Amino acid sequence: MNIDYSICQALDHQSKGVPSAILAYDVACQWQIHFMQRVQDSIHLQVPEGMDIVAAIGKFHLSTHKLECYPRFSLICHGNFVEGAGQMDGEIIETPWAPLNKIAPSARAMLTAHWKELYDYHILEENWEK
């Protein structure tokens, strides 16, 4: 229910008139099965009227799925099977974790304001390098 609520809120925010949305989620193949039914059954969930929701699995996580997930949910380069996806990674939030793990030992000894500033600086640097 929590992921359903989060997705419905994100879709509702500044997406009026958008005909479709591609949702890249690690377990989209399972999550999407009864999503629209869950939306219809809940008074707290709603999807913008007329919006088509296309589920996809990010490139990093797709390799751990069953073979039948590939043609339906793939965002793999040179053969995206999800119509309209273009060259989408679907994992951008997770890519800075490894570099940020390297600064964790230093951040542990810092006060809250200092470690927040440290992480902000490193995330800014990560974004700049893209």
For each residue, the residues with C-beta under 8 A, 3 or more apart:
1: 4 5 38 42
2: 5 6
3: 6 7 25 31
4: 1 7 8 35 38 39 42 45
5: 1 2 8 9 44 45
6: 2 3 9 10
7: 3 4 10 11 23
8: 4 5 11 12 39 45 46 47
9: 5 6 12 13
10: 6 7 13
11: 7 8 15 21 47 48 51 53
12: 8 9 15 46 47 48
13: 9 10
14:
15: 11 12 18 21 48 51
16: 48
17:
18: 15 21 48 51
19: 50 51 52
20: 51 52 53 54 84
21: 11 15 18 51 52 53 54
22: 54 56 82 84 85 88
23: 7 28 32 53 54 55 56
24: 28 56 57 58 75 88 90 91
25: 3 28 31 55 56 57 58
26: 57 58 61
27: 30 31 57 61
28: 23 24 25 31 32 55 56 57 73
29: 32 55 57 65 66 69 72 73
30: 27 33
31: 3 25 27 28 35 55
32: 23 28 29 35 53 55
33: 30
34: 37 38
35: 4 31 32 38 39 53 55
36: 39 40 47 53
37: 34 40 41
38: 1 4 34 35 41 42 45
39: 4 8 35 36 42 45 46 47
40: 36 37
41: 37 38
42: 1 4 38 39 45
43:
44: 5
45: 4 5 8 38 39 42
46: 8 12 39
47: 8 11 12 36 39 51 53
48: 11 12 15 16 18 51
49:
50: 19
51: 11 15 18 19 20 21 47 48
52: 19 20 21
53: 11 20 21 23 32 35 36 47
54: 20 21 22 23 82 83 84 85
55: 23 25 28 29 31 32 35 73
56: 22 23 24 25 28 73 74 75 82 85 88 90
57: 24 25 26 27 28 29 61 62 65 69 73 74 75 90
58: 24 25 26 61 62 75 89 90 91
59: 62 75 76 77 89 90 91
60: 63 90 91 94
61: 26 27 57 58 64 65 91
62: 57 58 59 65 69 70 73 74 75 76
63: 60
64: 61
65: 29 57 61 62 69 70 73
66: 29 69
67: 70
68: 71 72
69: 29 57 62 65 66 72 73 74
70: 62 65 67 73 74 76 81
71: 68 74 81
72: 29 68 69 81
73: 28 29 55 56 57 62 65 69 70 81 82
74: 56 57 62 69 70 71 79 80 81 82
75: 24 56 57 58 59 62 80 82 85 88 89 90
76: 59 62 70 79 80 81
77: 59 80 87
78:
79: 74 76
80: 74 75 76 77 85 86 87 88
81: 70 71 72 73 74 76
82: 22 54 56 73 74 75 85 88
83: 54
84: 20 22 54
85: 22 54 56 75 80 82 88
86: 80
87: 77 80
88: 22 24 56 75 80 82 85
89: 58 59 75 92
90: 24 56 57 58 59 60 75
91: 24 58 59 60 61 94 95
92: 89 95
93:
94: 60 91 97
95: 91 92 98 126
96: 99 100 122 123 126
97: 94 100 101
98: 95 101 102
99: 96 102 103 122 126
100: 96 97 103 104 119 122 123
101: 97 98 104
102: 98 99
103: 99 100 106 107 118 119 122
104: 100 101 107 108
105: 108
106: 103 109 110 118
107: 103 104 110 115 118 119
108: 104 105 115
109: 106
110: 106 107 114 115 118
111: 114 115
112: 115 116
113: 116 117
114: 110 111 117 118
115: 107 108 110 111 112 118 119
116: 112 113 119 120
117: 113 114 120 121
118: 103 106 107 110 114 115 121 122
119: 100 103 107 115 116 122 123
120: 116 117 123 124
121: 117 118 124 125
122: 96 99 100 103 118 119 125 126
123: 96 100 119 120 126 127
124: 120 121 127 128
125: 121 122 128 129
126: 95 96 99 122 123 129 130
127: 123 124 130
128: 124 125
129: 125 126
130: 126 127
